[in-house]
């Protein structure tokens, strides 16, 4: 409960980028968070950080580098990074940052990812929209995939940067049946756009769905949703914390769209239906330290194992919860190429190596090879 609350308060200290280690041990940037030290320094997704002050990334444990960055809050760090074939040096200052909003600018549109609705999301989103306005862009792709919600008042703030002033964002209906209109916030100004394309999926829920409902109601033809049907959570919950760090969540009301429709247990169907690639939608359970996925056996993570092998270019005979002999042979090849014992069985060490390779490949592929993102870009006129 404390970790959840901390996440929604935006209480993180660092340079403000999400990374994975590449094959050389460098920091491959997957995402740069709005207004973070990394953002202010001009770092972008796809950049590769090779050195921070005197610490070479390939020669230093990642945890030690993260601890070093956090210990330098408020002080300038020298960052050496690669973008394409060229090497650059910049300066960045670690500080408190929020992880809910990231922005990328393209020629004809801006891409804004909102992965949760925290205390700072409204302000971060408003700053992103101001950047969009200053660049003269009139279209955005708003990525709400995997955004399970957060604070509903944060939804009001985000909606305020996109909707006309004094617009109803959602209607709160309490247990007594009383309806209260929740409107845009006067502290935020609408940035007028020609087009908003929203990316959504089955994990887009609650506050995210409230935002979709508001935008579809007020901006109508300017809004196009792409992806799959959203989760369908139209209830409002509050959290009661206890001294031991646990908490109790309970429902206090339901929310309705501005035209008084409930999406609870229904969700929003997309205007343009696009299923994600199998490797993006396949889920798995955390593995125990001594757990092993054995060849020629059934395991709940065997599907993910075989899907990921296939994504990395290793042939598999099936993609379900039976781990076949043929797929095991491909796993043995993966293990051999990564200096692991080529048993053909998947232990925790192999699972971690496979997961890291998948994340790195997805990061390098970027938005350009994201099927749903491609379809979203096609909607920009």
BELCOR-V868621 format. One record per backbone hydrogen bond with DSSP energy under -0.5 kcal/mol. CO is the residue of the C=O (numbers start at 1). NH is the residue of the N-H. If there is no record, write none. Layout:
co:CO nh:NH
co:CO nh:NH
//
This chain:
co:1 nh:5
co:2 nh:6
co:3 nh:7
co:4 nh:8
co:5 nh:9
co:6 nh:10
co:6 nh:11
co:7 nh:10
co:8 nh:119
co:10 nh:12
co:12 nh:97
co:14 nh:95
co:15 nh:38
co:16 nh:33
co:18 nh:30
co:18 nh:31
co:20 nh:28
co:22 nh:25
co:26 nh:22
co:26 nh:28
co:27 nh:29
co:27 nh:49
co:28 nh:20
co:29 nh:46
co:31 nh:18
co:32 nh:103
co:33 nh:36
co:36 nh:40
co:37 nh:41
co:38 nh:43
co:39 nh:42
co:44 nh:47
co:47 nh:29
co:47 nh:49
co:48 nh:50
co:48 nh:82
co:49 nh:27
co:50 nh:57
co:51 nh:80
co:52 nh:55
co:54 nh:56
co:55 nh:52
co:55 nh:57
co:56 nh:59
co:56 nh:60
co:57 nh:60
co:61 nh:65
co:62 nh:66
co:63 nh:67
co:64 nh:68
co:65 nh:69
co:66 nh:70
co:67 nh:71
co:68 nh:72
co:69 nh:72
co:70 nh:73
co:72 nh:75
co:75 nh:94
co:77 nh:79
co:77 nh:92
co:78 nh:53
co:78 nh:80
co:79 nh:81
co:79 nh:90
co:80 nh:50
co:80 nh:51
co:81 nh:88
co:82 nh:48
co:83 nh:86
co:86 nh:83
co:88 nh:81
co:90 nh:79
co:92 nh:77
co:92 nh:94
co:94 nh:74
co:95 nh:14
co:97 nh:12
co:100 nh:115
co:100 nh:116
co:101 nh:34
co:102 nh:113
co:104 nh:111
co:109 nh:106
co:110 nh:112
co:110 nh:141
co:111 nh:104
co:112 nh:143
co:113 nh:102
co:113 nh:115
co:116 nh:118
co:117 nh:151
co:118 nh:121
co:120 nh:124
co:121 nh:125
co:122 nh:126
co:123 nh:127
co:124 nh:128
co:125 nh:129
co:126 nh:130
co:127 nh:131
co:128 nh:132
co:129 nh:133
co:130 nh:134
co:131 nh:135
co:132 nh:137
co:133 nh:136
co:138 nh:194
co:138 nh:195
co:139 nh:110
co:140 nh:142
co:140 nh:197
co:141 nh:112
co:141 nh:143
co:142 nh:144
co:142 nh:199
co:143 nh:114
co:144 nh:147
co:146 nh:148
co:147 nh:205
co:149 nh:117
co:151 nh:155
co:152 nh:156
co:153 nh:157
co:154 nh:158
co:155 nh:159
co:156 nh:160
co:156 nh:185
co:157 nh:161
co:158 nh:161
co:159 nh:162
co:159 nh:163
co:161 nh:191
co:164 nh:167
co:167 nh:184
co:170 nh:172
co:170 nh:182
co:171 nh:173
co:171 nh:256
co:172 nh:174
co:172 nh:180
co:173 nh:254
co:174 nh:177
co:178 nh:174
co:180 nh:172
co:181 nh:183
co:182 nh:169
co:182 nh:170
co:185 nh:188
co:190 nh:192
co:195 nh:140
co:196 nh:198
co:196 nh:224
co:197 nh:142
co:197 nh:199
co:198 nh:226
co:199 nh:144
co:200 nh:228
co:201 nh:204
co:203 nh:205
co:204 nh:231
co:205 nh:208
co:206 nh:210
co:207 nh:211
co:208 nh:212
co:209 nh:213
co:210 nh:214
co:211 nh:215
co:212 nh:216
co:213 nh:217
co:214 nh:218
co:215 nh:219
co:215 nh:220
co:216 nh:220
co:219 nh:222
co:220 nh:223
co:222 nh:196
co:224 nh:198
co:225 nh:271
co:225 nh:272
co:226 nh:200
co:227 nh:274
co:232 nh:234
co:232 nh:265
co:234 nh:255
co:236 nh:252
co:236 nh:253
co:238 nh:250
co:239 nh:241
co:240 nh:248
co:242 nh:245
co:245 nh:2
co:246 nh:242
co:248 nh:240
co:250 nh:238
co:252 nh:175
co:253 nh:236
co:254 nh:173
co:256 nh:171
co:257 nh:260
co:261 nh:257
co:263 nh:266
co:263 nh:267
co:267 nh:269
co:268 nh:230
co:271 nh:273
co:272 nh:227
co:277 nh:280
co:277 nh:281
co:278 nh:282
co:288 nh:291
co:292 nh:294
co:293 nh:346
co:294 nh:297
co:297 nh:323
co:299 nh:302
co:301 nh:305
co:302 nh:306
co:303 nh:307
co:304 nh:308
co:305 nh:309
co:306 nh:310
co:307 nh:311
co:308 nh:312
co:309 nh:314
co:310 nh:313
co:313 nh:315
co:321 nh:299
co:321 nh:323
co:322 nh:324
co:323 nh:296
co:323 nh:297
co:324 nh:328
co:325 nh:329
co:326 nh:330
co:327 nh:331
co:328 nh:332
co:329 nh:333
co:330 nh:334
co:331 nh:335
co:332 nh:336
co:333 nh:337
co:334 nh:338
co:335 nh:338
co:335 nh:340
co:336 nh:339
co:341 nh:343
co:345 nh:347
co:346 nh:293
co:347 nh:351
co:348 nh:352
co:349 nh:353
co:350 nh:354
co:351 nh:355
co:352 nh:356
co:353 nh:357
co:354 nh:358
co:355 nh:359
co:356 nh:360
co:357 nh:361
co:358 nh:362
co:359 nh:363
co:360 nh:364
co:361 nh:365
co:362 nh:366
co:365 nh:369
co:366 nh:369
co:367 nh:370
co:369 nh:371
co:370 nh:374
co:371 nh:375
co:372 nh:376
co:373 nh:377
co:374 nh:378
co:375 nh:379
co:376 nh:379
co:377 nh:380
//
